[in-house]
């Protein structure tokens, strides 16, 4: 999140020999099936042994609180996982007018002006 939000990364955890690692599992799954299988097998084994545990706490917020959830994550002071769920009366303000679909990437994007200006 620090890289995306340009917020900086607190260095204090590194004094305790903490390591932060990010891995793009999609790339591994697409390019190395044997490694993917081994990683999934190991992860499931570690989970069943209690070595790897789900993130705690799980903070559940409504879709209408999306901006609040994003701001909380931006501070870098939250712990655990944040999950957004739809509510019957949720209203999510959206300032974008056009949606587009990237079929090769299987993603949906949005922009104010479809001409890209």
The 8 nearest C-alpha neighbors of each residue, nearest first, counted from 0:
[[1, 3, 2, 4, 73, 72, 6, 5],
 [2, 0, 6, 7, 5, 4, 3, 8],
 [1, 3, 5, 0, 4, 6, 7, 8],
 [4, 2, 0, 5, 1, 6, 73, 7],
 [3, 5, 6, 1, 2, 0, 73, 7],
 [4, 6, 2, 1, 3, 7, 0, 8],
 [7, 5, 1, 4, 8, 2, 73, 0],
 [8, 6, 1, 5, 9, 2, 4, 0],
 [7, 9, 1, 10, 6, 75, 2, 0],
 [8, 10, 11, 7, 12, 75, 13, 1],
 [9, 11, 13, 12, 8, 14, 7, 17],
 [10, 12, 13, 14, 9, 15, 17, 8],
 [13, 11, 14, 15, 17, 10, 16, 9],
 [12, 14, 17, 16, 15, 11, 10, 18],
 [13, 15, 12, 16, 11, 17, 10, 18],
 [16, 14, 13, 17, 12, 11, 18, 10],
 [17, 15, 13, 14, 18, 12, 11, 19],
 [18, 16, 13, 15, 12, 19, 14, 11],
 [17, 19, 20, 16, 13, 12, 15, 21],
 [20, 18, 17, 21, 13, 12, 16, 22],
 [21, 19, 18, 22, 17, 23, 24, 0],
 [20, 22, 23, 19, 24, 18, 0, 2],
 [21, 23, 24, 20, 27, 26, 25, 19],
 [22, 24, 25, 26, 21, 27, 28, 20],
 [23, 25, 27, 26, 22, 28, 35, 29],
 [26, 24, 28, 23, 27, 29, 30, 22],
 [25, 27, 29, 24, 28, 23, 30, 31],
 [26, 28, 24, 30, 31, 25, 29, 35],
 [29, 27, 25, 35, 26, 30, 31, 32],
 [30, 28, 26, 27, 25, 31, 32, 24],
 [31, 29, 27, 28, 26, 32, 25, 35],
 [30, 32, 27, 34, 33, 28, 35, 29],
 [31, 33, 35, 34, 28, 36, 30, 29],
 [34, 32, 36, 35, 31, 37, 38, 28],
 [33, 35, 37, 36, 31, 32, 38, 27],
 [36, 34, 32, 38, 28, 33, 37, 31],
 [35, 37, 33, 39, 34, 38, 40, 32],
 [36, 38, 34, 40, 35, 39, 41, 33],
 [39, 37, 41, 35, 40, 36, 42, 34],
 [38, 40, 42, 36, 41, 37, 43, 35],
 [41, 39, 37, 43, 38, 42, 36, 44],
 [42, 40, 44, 38, 39, 43, 45, 37],
 [43, 41, 39, 45, 44, 40, 38, 46],
 [42, 44, 46, 40, 41, 45, 39, 47],
 [43, 45, 41, 47, 46, 42, 40, 48],
 [46, 44, 50, 48, 42, 51, 43, 47],
 [47, 45, 51, 43, 49, 44, 48, 50],
 [46, 48, 44, 49, 45, 43, 50, 51],
 [49, 47, 45, 46, 50, 44, 51, 43],
 [50, 48, 46, 47, 51, 52, 45, 44],
 [49, 51, 45, 48, 46, 52, 47, 44],
 [52, 50, 46, 45, 49, 53, 42, 48],
 [51, 53, 46, 49, 54, 50, 45, 55],
 [54, 52, 55, 51, 46, 79, 56, 80],
 [55, 53, 79, 80, 56, 52, 57, 78],
 [56, 54, 79, 57, 53, 80, 78, 58],
 [55, 57, 79, 58, 54, 80, 78, 81],
 [56, 58, 80, 55, 79, 81, 59, 54],
 [57, 59, 81, 80, 82, 56, 60, 79],
 [60, 58, 82, 83, 81, 57, 61, 84],
 [61, 59, 83, 64, 82, 84, 58, 62],
 [60, 62, 84, 63, 64, 83, 85, 86],
 [63, 61, 64, 65, 85, 83, 84, 89],
 [62, 64, 91, 89, 61, 90, 65, 66],
 [65, 63, 67, 62, 61, 66, 60, 68],
 [66, 64, 68, 62, 67, 63, 69, 61],
 [65, 67, 69, 68, 64, 70, 63, 71],
 [68, 66, 70, 64, 69, 65, 71, 72],
 [69, 67, 71, 65, 66, 70, 64, 72],
 [68, 70, 66, 72, 71, 67, 73, 65],
 [69, 71, 73, 67, 72, 68, 66, 74],
 [72, 70, 68, 73, 69, 74, 67, 77],
 [73, 71, 69, 75, 74, 70, 68, 77],
 [74, 72, 70, 75, 71, 69, 4, 0],
 [73, 75, 76, 72, 71, 70, 77, 6],
 [76, 74, 72, 73, 77, 71, 0, 1],
 [77, 75, 74, 78, 72, 71, 73, 9],
 [78, 76, 75, 72, 71, 79, 74, 80],
 [79, 77, 76, 80, 56, 55, 75, 54],
 [80, 78, 55, 56, 54, 57, 77, 81],
 [79, 81, 57, 54, 58, 56, 82, 55],
 [80, 82, 58, 57, 59, 83, 79, 68],
 [81, 83, 59, 58, 60, 80, 84, 57],
 [84, 82, 60, 61, 62, 59, 81, 85],
 [83, 85, 61, 62, 60, 82, 86, 59],
 [86, 84, 62, 61, 87, 89, 83, 63],
 [85, 87, 89, 88, 61, 84, 62, 63],
 [86, 88, 89, 85, 90, 61, 62, 84],
 [87, 89, 86, 90, 85, 63, 61, 62],
 [90, 88, 63, 86, 87, 62, 91, 85],
 [89, 91, 63, 92, 88, 62, 86, 87],
 [90, 92, 63, 93, 89, 62, 65, 64],
 [93, 91, 90, 94, 63, 95, 66, 65],
 [92, 94, 95, 91, 96, 90, 109, 111],
 [95, 93, 92, 96, 111, 110, 97, 109],
 [96, 94, 111, 93, 110, 97, 109, 98],
 [95, 97, 111, 94, 110, 98, 112, 109],
 [98, 96, 109, 110, 95, 111, 113, 99],
 [99, 97, 109, 108, 110, 107, 100, 96],
 [98, 100, 108, 107, 109, 97, 101, 110],
 [99, 101, 107, 102, 106, 108, 98, 105],
 [102, 100, 106, 104, 103, 105, 107, 99],
 [101, 103, 105, 104, 100, 106, 107, 99],
 [104, 102, 101, 105, 106, 100, 107, 99],
 [103, 105, 106, 101, 102, 100, 107, 108],
 [106, 104, 102, 103, 101, 107, 100, 108],
 [107, 105, 101, 104, 100, 108, 102, 103],
 [106, 108, 100, 99, 101, 98, 109, 105],
 [107, 109, 99, 98, 100, 106, 110, 101],
 [110, 108, 98, 97, 99, 95, 107, 111],
 [109, 111, 112, 95, 97, 113, 96, 98],
 [112, 110, 95, 96, 97, 113, 109, 94],
 [111, 113, 114, 110, 115, 116, 97, 96],
 [114, 112, 115, 97, 110, 111, 116, 98],
 [113, 115, 112, 116, 111, 110, 97, 99],
 [116, 114, 113, 112, 110, 111, 109, 97],
 [115, 114, 112, 113, 111, 110, 97, 109]]
